[in-house]
């Protein structure tokens, strides 16, 4: 089994008794990599953009005659992530808007497809770092674009979108709005969560939180859900965020 990186894949493989190789970009966060190693994952590295990494993983899976699982461009993966939308509507049936961090679009496509099927009035907001906004710009252009990505705190959403991805048409049809978030806003959102809520969140979560803070006035008095999708951030980045805020 070949797959892109996530500790969820390692847990899933352990649960069902399978072995597999997880492909990582060469510039992956060391914090995330070490978490995978601790779980016993077998890792390979290729490229500096997740689209390059996924292409290589697909190629190796084909050559070695094993199954490939995409982190986003897979119906079962997208369906599983859509259960978050189910939980939101169960807990917040009157929700007005849902803010979701976006990379390849699997998370938001699953959530948006479910929510829009049951509550068309709820707004689904796609949140991307301005330094890597491939999906948002592709939706705007009406086709998947091949765009470069700059360094971003939101490494979990950075990179391109695979040509022909099943997530793209769903993002076109079901996502109501897109918010691009600058690096200082992502940093401020991470600091805000530490200072006000005593929670550590990673850059991808900071994108969704920052997108809401950036547009909060628009949602005054509304019921809003924000997907805070992880806490895999290094101490070095946290230290830098705190130092910058205190200057």
N, C-alpha and C positions, 0 to 999 in steps of 0.2 A: 504494500500500500504506500503510495506517495502522497504527501500533503504539504501545504504551506504551513507556516509556523503558528502555533498557539498551544498553550498548556492544555487547552480543552481537547485537542487531538490526542495528546499523550494519555490523558485520563480516559478518553473514549476507547483507545486501543487497549489499555489495561483492562477496562471493564468487560470488553467482549473477547479478550484473550488473543488479540492480533498483534503482530509486530509491524513496524513501518519506519519509514525515513521521513523526517521533516526538513523541508528546504527553507533556508533563511537567506535574505540578502546579506551581503558582506558587511554592511554598515548597520546591522540590527543592534538594537539596544542590548548591551551586555547584561543588564538586569533581567531582561526577558530570556536571553539565551541561558543564563545560569539557572533560571527557574526551570527551564526545559531539561537541562542536564541533571538537575537534582531529581527530576521525575524519571530519569533513565532514558530519555529520548535519544535516538540516533539522528545526528544532524549532518546536513551538507549545506554548503554556502555557494551562492552564485549571484553575481550582478549586484547592482546598487539600487535598483528599482524593483518593487515587488512584481511588476509585470514581467520583467526579465527573469526573475526567480521562478515565477509560475510557468513560464514557457519552457524553461530548462527542466523543471520537475515533470511536466507533461511529457517532454521528449524522453527523459530517462525512464519514466513509467512504461512508455510504449516500447522502448528498446529492451527493457527487462521483463516485459510481459506481466506487469503488476497493475493493480488498480490505482487510479489517481483521484484524489479528492481535493477540489478547490476550496479555499476558505470562504468564497462568496458565490462563485459562478457554478452553483450546484443546486438543483431543485430541493433536495432533501435538507441541505444546510440552510437554505433560505426559509424553508417551511419551519424548521426547528427554531430559527431566530424569530419567526413570526409569532411564536407563542408568547413573546414579550408583549405584543399587541393585545393578545387575548387577556393577559394578566392586567394590563393597563385598563382595559374596558371593564374588567370585573371589579377592580379596585376603585376606578374613577369613571363611572359610566357617563358622567357629565363633562368629561375632559374636552377642552376647547382646542388645545394644541399639544403636539408631541414633538420635541426637539431630539433629533437623532444624529450622532456623528456618522460621517460617510467616508468610506474609502472606495472599495469596489462596488458597494451598494447592496451586499447581501442582507445586512442587518436592517437597513431602512426599507428595502424592497419587501422583506417578509412582514415587517411591522405595518408598513403602509398598506399592503394588499389586504391584510386582515382588517385593519381599522376602517378602511374605506368601504369594505364590503358590508360592514355593520353600522357605521356611523359616518355618513358622508359629510356631515357638518364639521367634524373634527379636522383641524389643519395639521398636516404633517410637514415639518420643517427640516430640510436637509442642511447639515452643518459641516463645513469643510474649512481647513486652514487655507488662507489666501495663497500660501506658498505651494499648495498641492490641491488644486481645485478641479481635477480632471473631470469628475462626474458632473459637477455643476455646469462647467463650461461646455461639456459635451451635450447635456440636455438643452442648453441655450442654443447650441449650434444645430441641434437635430441629428447629430451623428457622433459616434465615438471618436474623440480626438486623440492624437498622439502628442502629448504635451510633456515638457520637462517638469520635474518637481524640485523645489529648493528644500534645503534643510528646514525642518519644522519640529517643534516640541511634540506635535501629534504624529509621531512615527507610525503609530498603529493605523492611521488612515492615509499615509503618504503613498504615492505611486499611481501608476496608470490603471486603466480599465481594459480588460482583455477584449479584443475585437469579437463581436457576436455575443457578448455576455447577456445572459438571460435577465440580469438585473436592470439593464439599461431601459428597455421599454416600460418596465414597471415604474422606474423612477420618473420617466416621462409622463406617465398616466396618473400616478398616485401621489407624487410629492408636490405640495402646493407652493412651497417657497424655498429659496436657498439663501443661506447667510454665509458669507465668507469671513473668516475670523483672522485678524492679524496676530502676529506672534506675541505682541505685548498684551493683547486681550486674553490670549490663551494663558499666558503667564499669570496675569491678574486673576483669572478664574481659578487656577490651581492654588494661588495664595489665598484667595477668598475662602475656598473650601477648608484649607488648613486653619485659617484665623477664625472663621465664623462657625464652622461645623466640626472642627478637629478631625477632618477626614483627609486622607491622602488619595489624590486621583492622578491618573496619568494624563498625558497630553491630549489623547483622543477624547477623554471625558471632558477635559478643559475646553475643547472646541465646542461641545454642545452647551456646556454651562456658559461659556463666554458668548456664544451666539444669543442665548436668552438674555444675558445681562446687557448685551449690545442693543437689543430690540425690546427691552422690558416694558417701556412705556406703551408700546403697541398692544401689550397683553395685560394691561392694568385691569384688575378685577376679574380676570379670566382664570380658568382652571388649566394649569400647564404641567405636563410631565416632561422631565428631562432625562434622557438615557445617559447615565454615568457608567461607562462601560469597562472600567478597570482601574487598577492602582499600580501598574507596573512602570514605575518611574525610579530612576537612580537617585541615590543620595546626592550625587554631584549636581544633578539638575535641580533638585529641591534646594540645595544650598545656594546655587546661583540665583534662583528665583527670589529667595529671601533676601539675598544681598542686594539685588537690583531694586527691590521694593523699599529697602531701608536707606538707599542712597539719597 
